[in-house]
C-alpha cells in the first residue's frame, strides 16, 4: 500500500518534529554510556548515527519538497 502525497507529508512532519528529537537524545545517551570510547572514535560514531536514522524513512521523505503530483493542474 503506497502512501499518498498528503500522508507522506504529514508523516515526514511527525518524524521530524517528534521522532528526530527523541532519536537525538537516545543517540547521545548511547554514545555517553560507552565510557571507553576515545574522542577520535566519537566523531565517526556520531556521523554513522546521524545518517542511520534516515535509512528506514527514505521512502517517506522522497519527493516531499516538490509540488503535489495528485493536485489538479489548471492551465
Backbone as XML, in Angstrom:
<?xml version="1.0"?>
<chain id="A" units="angstrom">
  <residue number="1" name="UNK">
    <atom name="N" x="0.833" y="-1.169" z="0.000"/>
    <atom name="CA" x="0.000" y="0.000" z="0.000"/>
    <atom name="C" x="0.890" y="1.248" z="0.000"/>
  </residue>
  <residue number="2" name="UNK">
    <atom name="N" x="0.764" y="2.032" z="-1.038"/>
    <atom name="CA" x="1.554" y="3.245" z="-1.170"/>
    <atom name="C" x="0.862" y="4.404" z="-0.466"/>
  </residue>
  <residue number="3" name="UNK">
    <atom name="N" x="1.656" y="5.253" z="0.133"/>
    <atom name="CA" x="1.116" y="6.423" z="0.819"/>
    <atom name="C" x="0.889" y="7.546" z="-0.180"/>
  </residue>
  <residue number="4" name="UNK">
    <atom name="N" x="-0.161" y="8.297" z="0.037"/>
    <atom name="CA" x="-0.417" y="9.447" z="-0.820"/>
    <atom name="C" x="0.556" y="10.565" z="-0.463"/>
  </residue>
  <residue number="5" name="UNK">
    <atom name="N" x="0.573" y="11.580" z="-1.300"/>
    <atom name="CA" x="1.472" y="12.713" z="-1.070"/>
    <atom name="C" x="1.155" y="13.398" z="0.260"/>
  </residue>
  <residue number="6" name="UNK">
    <atom name="N" x="-0.132" y="13.602" z="0.550"/>
    <atom name="CA" x="-0.525" y="14.243" z="1.805"/>
    <atom name="C" x="-0.111" y="13.407" z="3.010"/>
  </residue>
  <residue number="7" name="UNK">
    <atom name="N" x="-0.277" y="12.101" z="2.909"/>
    <atom name="CA" x="0.113" y="11.217" z="4.012"/>
    <atom name="C" x="1.616" y="11.260" z="4.249"/>
  </residue>
  <residue number="8" name="UNK">
    <atom name="N" x="2.368" y="11.204" z="3.162"/>
    <atom name="CA" x="3.827" y="11.259" z="3.296"/>
    <atom name="C" x="4.272" y="12.589" z="3.887"/>
  </residue>
  <residue number="9" name="UNK">
    <atom name="N" x="3.599" y="13.679" z="3.504"/>
    <atom name="CA" x="3.950" y="14.987" z="4.042"/>
    <atom name="C" x="3.661" y="15.058" z="5.539"/>
  </residue>
  <residue number="10" name="UNK">
    <atom name="N" x="2.530" y="14.522" z="5.947"/>
    <atom name="CA" x="2.187" y="14.506" z="7.378"/>
    <atom name="C" x="3.136" y="13.616" z="8.171"/>
  </residue>
  <residue number="11" name="UNK">
    <atom name="N" x="3.431" y="12.436" z="7.640"/>
    <atom name="CA" x="4.348" y="11.525" z="8.331"/>
    <atom name="C" x="5.746" y="12.136" z="8.442"/>
  </residue>
  <residue number="12" name="UNK">
    <atom name="N" x="6.207" y="12.789" z="7.382"/>
    <atom name="CA" x="7.536" y="13.390" z="7.433"/>
    <atom name="C" x="7.602" y="14.500" z="8.474"/>
  </residue>
  <residue number="13" name="UNK">
    <atom name="N" x="6.532" y="15.285" z="8.585"/>
    <atom name="CA" x="6.486" y="16.329" z="9.604"/>
    <atom name="C" x="6.505" y="15.723" z="11.004"/>
  </residue>
  <residue number="14" name="UNK">
    <atom name="N" x="5.739" y="14.669" z="11.213"/>
    <atom name="CA" x="5.721" y="13.989" z="12.506"/>
    <atom name="C" x="7.086" y="13.397" z="12.841"/>
  </residue>
  <residue number="15" name="UNK">
    <atom name="N" x="7.718" y="12.788" z="11.863"/>
    <atom name="CA" x="9.040" y="12.193" z="12.083"/>
    <atom name="C" x="10.055" y="13.260" z="12.456"/>
  </residue>
  <residue number="16" name="UNK">
    <atom name="N" x="10.015" y="14.399" z="11.768"/>
    <atom name="CA" x="10.994" y="15.452" z="12.041"/>
    <atom name="C" x="10.740" y="16.178" z="13.360"/>
  </residue>
  <residue number="17" name="UNK">
    <atom name="N" x="9.478" y="16.387" z="13.716"/>
    <atom name="CA" x="9.182" y="17.157" z="14.915"/>
    <atom name="C" x="9.152" y="16.331" z="16.192"/>
  </residue>
  <residue number="18" name="UNK">
    <atom name="N" x="8.821" y="15.051" z="16.087"/>
    <atom name="CA" x="8.724" y="14.204" z="17.279"/>
    <atom name="C" x="9.837" y="13.154" z="17.298"/>
  </residue>
  <residue number="19" name="UNK">
    <atom name="N" x="9.977" y="12.427" z="16.214"/>
    <atom name="CA" x="10.927" y="11.318" z="16.177"/>
    <atom name="C" x="12.381" y="11.733" z="16.206"/>
  </residue>
  <residue number="20" name="UNK">
    <atom name="N" x="12.713" y="12.788" z="15.490"/>
    <atom name="CA" x="14.106" y="13.229" z="15.420"/>
    <atom name="C" x="14.657" y="13.681" z="16.776"/>
  </residue>
  <residue number="21" name="UNK">
    <atom name="N" x="13.944" y="14.525" z="17.534"/>
    <atom name="CA" x="14.487" y="14.883" z="18.855"/>
    <atom name="C" x="14.639" y="13.688" z="19.792"/>
  </residue>
  <residue number="22" name="UNK">
    <atom name="N" x="13.704" y="12.761" z="19.749"/>
    <atom name="CA" x="13.817" y="11.558" z="20.571"/>
    <atom name="C" x="15.037" y="10.750" z="20.153"/>
  </residue>
  <residue number="23" name="UNK">
    <atom name="N" x="15.248" y="10.613" z="18.845"/>
    <atom name="CA" x="16.394" y="9.864" z="18.341"/>
    <atom name="C" x="17.710" y="10.534" z="18.754"/>
  </residue>
  <residue number="24" name="UNK">
    <atom name="N" x="17.768" y="11.852" z="18.710"/>
    <atom name="CA" x="18.989" y="12.558" z="19.097"/>
    <atom name="C" x="19.316" y="12.310" z="20.563"/>
  </residue>
  <residue number="25" name="UNK">
    <atom name="N" x="18.320" y="12.377" z="21.417"/>
    <atom name="CA" x="18.544" y="12.130" z="22.850"/>
    <atom name="C" x="19.022" y="10.699" z="23.077"/>
  </residue>
  <residue number="26" name="UNK">
    <atom name="N" x="18.405" y="9.743" z="22.407"/>
    <atom name="CA" x="18.811" y="8.340" z="22.552"/>
    <atom name="C" x="20.226" y="8.130" z="22.023"/>
  </residue>
  <residue number="27" name="UNK">
    <atom name="N" x="20.566" y="8.725" z="20.885"/>
    <atom name="CA" x="21.897" y="8.554" z="20.299"/>
    <atom name="C" x="22.981" y="9.163" z="21.195"/>
  </residue>
  <residue number="28" name="UNK">
    <atom name="N" x="22.734" y="10.344" z="21.727"/>
    <atom name="CA" x="23.723" y="10.989" z="22.599"/>
    <atom name="C" x="23.900" y="10.185" z="23.882"/>
  </residue>
  <residue number="29" name="UNK">
    <atom name="N" x="22.804" y="9.699" z="24.447"/>
    <atom name="CA" x="22.917" y="8.871" z="25.652"/>
    <atom name="C" x="23.626" y="7.560" z="25.369"/>
  </residue>
  <residue number="30" name="UNK">
    <atom name="N" x="23.412" y="6.990" z="24.208"/>
    <atom name="CA" x="24.091" y="5.748" z="23.830"/>
    <atom name="C" x="25.596" y="5.953" z="23.731"/>
  </residue>
  <residue number="31" name="UNK">
    <atom name="N" x="26.019" y="7.022" z="23.089"/>
    <atom name="CA" x="27.452" y="7.305" z="22.979"/>
    <atom name="C" x="28.034" y="7.653" z="24.348"/>
  </residue>
  <residue number="32" name="UNK">
    <atom name="N" x="27.267" y="8.333" z="25.180"/>
    <atom name="CA" x="27.740" y="8.712" z="26.508"/>
    <atom name="C" x="27.923" y="7.491" z="27.409"/>
  </residue>
  <residue number="33" name="UNK">
    <atom name="N" x="27.105" y="6.467" z="27.224"/>
    <atom name="CA" x="27.200" y="5.256" z="28.052"/>
    <atom name="C" x="28.455" y="4.446" z="27.759"/>
  </residue>
  <residue number="34" name="UNK">
    <atom name="N" x="29.012" y="4.617" z="26.578"/>
    <atom name="CA" x="30.241" y="3.900" z="26.222"/>
    <atom name="C" x="31.413" y="4.730" z="26.749"/>
  </residue>
  <residue number="35" name="UNK">
    <atom name="N" x="31.904" y="4.369" z="27.925"/>
    <atom name="CA" x="32.948" y="5.155" z="28.599"/>
    <atom name="C" x="34.319" y="4.998" z="27.956"/>
  </residue>
  <residue number="36" name="UNK">
    <atom name="N" x="34.591" y="3.859" z="27.406"/>
    <atom name="CA" x="35.929" y="3.601" z="26.879"/>
    <atom name="C" x="36.128" y="4.075" z="25.448"/>
  </residue>
  <residue number="37" name="UNK">
    <atom name="N" x="35.149" y="4.727" z="24.882"/>
    <atom name="CA" x="35.257" y="5.204" z="23.504"/>
    <atom name="C" x="36.148" y="6.449" z="23.457"/>
  </residue>
  <residue number="38" name="UNK">
    <atom name="N" x="37.282" y="6.374" z="22.729"/>
    <atom name="CA" x="38.156" y="7.549" z="22.652"/>
    <atom name="C" x="37.484" y="8.681" z="21.866"/>
  </residue>
  <residue number="39" name="UNK">
    <atom name="N" x="37.969" y="9.882" z="22.086"/>
    <atom name="CA" x="37.361" y="11.063" z="21.484"/>
    <atom name="C" x="37.424" y="11.014" z="19.961"/>
  </residue>
  <residue number="40" name="UNK">
    <atom name="N" x="38.475" y="10.434" z="19.395"/>
    <atom name="CA" x="38.592" y="10.371" z="17.940"/>
    <atom name="C" x="37.604" y="9.376" z="17.336"/>
  </residue>
  <residue number="41" name="UNK">
    <atom name="N" x="37.093" y="8.466" z="18.137"/>
    <atom name="CA" x="36.113" y="7.495" z="17.642"/>
    <atom name="C" x="34.677" y="7.991" z="17.797"/>
  </residue>
  <residue number="42" name="UNK">
    <atom name="N" x="34.494" y="9.036" z="18.590"/>
    <atom name="CA" x="33.143" y="9.568" z="18.769"/>
    <atom name="C" x="32.625" y="10.252" z="17.506"/>
  </residue>
  <residue number="43" name="UNK">
    <atom name="N" x="33.496" y="10.927" z="16.785"/>
    <atom name="CA" x="33.072" y="11.639" z="15.574"/>
    <atom name="C" x="32.503" y="10.675" z="14.539"/>
  </residue>
  <residue number="44" name="UNK">
    <atom name="N" x="33.193" y="9.589" z="14.178"/>
    <atom name="CA" x="32.573" y="8.650" z="13.230"/>
    <atom name="C" x="31.302" y="8.000" z="13.774"/>
  </residue>
  <residue number="45" name="UNK">
    <atom name="N" x="31.257" y="7.772" z="15.081"/>
    <atom name="CA" x="30.057" y="7.178" z="15.671"/>
    <atom name="C" x="28.870" y="8.117" z="15.525"/>
  </residue>
  <residue number="46" name="UNK">
    <atom name="N" x="29.079" y="9.407" z="15.790"/>
    <atom name="CA" x="28.005" y="10.382" z="15.615"/>
    <atom name="C" x="27.615" y="10.525" z="14.142"/>
  </residue>
  <residue number="47" name="UNK">
    <atom name="N" x="28.586" y="10.459" z="13.248"/>
    <atom name="CA" x="28.285" y="10.544" z="11.812"/>
    <atom name="C" x="27.450" y="9.350" z="11.346"/>
  </residue>
  <residue number="48" name="UNK">
    <atom name="N" x="27.804" y="8.174" z="11.811"/>
    <atom name="CA" x="27.050" y="6.973" z="11.435"/>
    <atom name="C" x="25.638" y="7.041" z="12.008"/>
  </residue>
  <residue number="49" name="UNK">
    <atom name="N" x="25.507" y="7.417" z="13.268"/>
    <atom name="CA" x="24.184" y="7.538" z="13.870"/>
    <atom name="C" x="23.372" y="8.670" z="13.242"/>
  </residue>
  <residue number="50" name="UNK">
    <atom name="N" x="24.054" y="9.705" z="12.775"/>
    <atom name="CA" x="23.372" y="10.820" z="12.138"/>
    <atom name="C" x="22.795" y="10.474" z="10.786"/>
  </residue>
  <residue number="51" name="UNK">
    <atom name="N" x="23.375" y="9.508" z="10.102"/>
    <atom name="CA" x="22.871" y="9.087" z="8.792"/>
    <atom name="C" x="21.930" y="7.889" z="8.932"/>
  </residue>
  <residue number="52" name="UNK">
    <atom name="N" x="22.129" y="7.083" z="9.939"/>
    <atom name="CA" x="21.368" y="5.832" z="10.079"/>
    <atom name="C" x="19.883" y="6.057" z="10.329"/>
  </residue>
  <residue number="53" name="UNK">
    <atom name="N" x="19.501" y="7.178" z="10.923"/>
    <atom name="CA" x="18.086" y="7.397" z="11.242"/>
    <atom name="C" x="17.234" y="7.571" z="9.997"/>
  </residue>
  <residue number="54" name="UNK">
    <atom name="N" x="17.815" y="8.078" z="8.921"/>
    <atom name="CA" x="17.020" y="8.385" z="7.736"/>
    <atom name="C" x="16.790" y="7.162" z="6.850"/>
  </residue>
  <residue number="55" name="UNK">
    <atom name="N" x="17.610" y="6.157" z="6.953"/>
    <atom name="CA" x="17.502" y="4.999" z="6.062"/>
    <atom name="C" x="16.133" y="4.312" z="6.105"/>
  </residue>
  <residue number="56" name="UNK">
    <atom name="N" x="15.535" y="4.088" z="7.266"/>
    <atom name="CA" x="14.209" y="3.463" z="7.252"/>
    <atom name="C" x="13.103" y="4.372" z="6.704"/>
  </residue>
  <residue number="57" name="UNK">
    <atom name="N" x="13.325" y="5.678" z="6.714"/>
    <atom name="CA" x="12.296" y="6.631" z="6.301"/>
    <atom name="C" x="12.559" y="7.234" z="4.930"/>
  </residue>
  <residue number="58" name="UNK">
    <atom name="N" x="13.427" y="6.640" z="4.170"/>
    <atom name="CA" x="13.812" y="7.192" z="2.874"/>
    <atom name="C" x="12.606" y="7.370" z="1.949"/>
  </residue>
  <residue number="59" name="UNK">
    <atom name="N" x="11.721" y="6.401" z="1.897"/>
    <atom name="CA" x="10.544" y="6.465" z="1.025"/>
    <atom name="C" x="9.542" y="7.527" z="1.473"/>
  </residue>
  <residue number="60" name="UNK">
    <atom name="N" x="9.486" y="7.798" z="2.760"/>
    <atom name="CA" x="8.544" y="8.800" z="3.265"/>
    <atom name="C" x="8.966" y="10.194" z="2.808"/>
  </residue>
  <residue number="61" name="UNK">
    <atom name="N" x="10.256" y="10.487" z="2.844"/>
    <atom name="CA" x="10.754" y="11.814" z="2.513"/>
    <atom name="C" x="10.958" y="12.040" z="1.020"/>
  </residue>
  <residue number="62" name="UNK">
    <atom name="N" x="10.862" y="11.018" z="0.223"/>
    <atom name="CA" x="11.123" y="11.126" z="-1.208"/>
    <atom name="C" x="10.065" y="11.995" z="-1.897"/>
  </residue>
  <residue number="63" name="UNK">
    <atom name="N" x="10.477" y="13.124" z="-2.476"/>
    <atom name="CA" x="9.599" y="13.989" z="-3.241"/>
    <atom name="C" x="8.728" y="14.919" z="-2.434"/>
  </residue>
  <residue number="64" name="UNK">
    <atom name="N" x="8.976" y="15.067" z="-1.158"/>
    <atom name="CA" x="8.131" y="15.913" z="-0.310"/>
    <atom name="C" x="8.320" y="17.393" z="-0.640"/>
  </residue>
  <residue number="65" name="UNK">
    <atom name="N" x="9.477" y="17.805" z="-1.061"/>
    <atom name="CA" x="9.748" y="19.214" z="-1.346"/>
    <atom name="C" x="9.208" y="19.687" z="-2.680"/>
  </residue>
  <residue number="66" name="UNK">
    <atom name="N" x="8.637" y="18.798" z="-3.458"/>
    <atom name="CA" x="8.115" y="19.167" z="-4.773"/>
    <atom name="C" x="6.614" y="19.386" z="-4.703"/>
  </residue>
  <residue number="67" name="UNK">
    <atom name="N" x="6.062" y="19.876" z="-5.800"/>
    <atom name="CA" x="4.620" y="20.123" z="-5.859"/>
    <atom name="C" x="3.854" y="18.802" z="-5.780"/>
  </residue>
  <residue number="68" name="UNK">
    <atom name="N" x="2.617" y="18.885" z="-5.299"/>
    <atom name="CA" x="1.759" y="17.715" z="-5.157"/>
    <atom name="C" x="1.429" y="17.141" z="-6.534"/>
  </residue>
  <residue number="69" name="UNK">
    <atom name="N" x="1.839" y="15.920" z="-6.821"/>
    <atom name="CA" x="1.559" y="15.341" z="-8.131"/>
    <atom name="C" x="0.084" y="14.965" z="-8.305"/>
  </residue>
  <residue number="70" name="UNK">
    <atom name="N" x="-0.665" y="14.850" z="-7.201"/>
    <atom name="CA" x="-2.074" y="14.486" z="-7.272"/>
    <atom name="C" x="-2.994" y="15.696" z="-7.417"/>
  </residue>
  <residue number="71" name="UNK">
    <atom name="N" x="-2.451" y="16.905" z="-7.277"/>
    <atom name="CA" x="-3.275" y="18.111" z="-7.355"/>
    <atom name="C" x="-3.723" y="18.346" z="-8.801"/>
  </residue>
  <residue number="72" name="UNK">
    <atom name="N" x="-4.889" y="18.924" z="-8.931"/>
    <atom name="CA" x="-5.402" y="19.243" z="-10.272"/>
    <atom name="C" x="-4.582" y="20.378" z="-10.859"/>
  </residue>
  <residue number="73" name="UNK">
    <atom name="N" x="-4.185" y="20.197" z="-12.075"/>
    <atom name="CA" x="-3.409" y="21.221" z="-12.771"/>
    <atom name="C" x="-4.355" y="22.136" z="-13.529"/>
  </residue>
  <residue number="74" name="UNK">
    <atom name="N" x="-4.219" y="23.425" z="-13.307"/>
    <atom name="CA" x="-5.041" y="24.404" z="-14.041"/>
    <atom name="C" x="-4.201" y="25.008" z="-15.147"/>
  </residue>
  <residue number="75" name="UNK">
    <atom name="N" x="-4.681" y="24.954" z="-16.384"/>
    <atom name="CA" x="-3.881" y="25.504" z="-17.497"/>
    <atom name="C" x="-3.859" y="27.015" z="-17.521"/>
  </residue>
</chain>
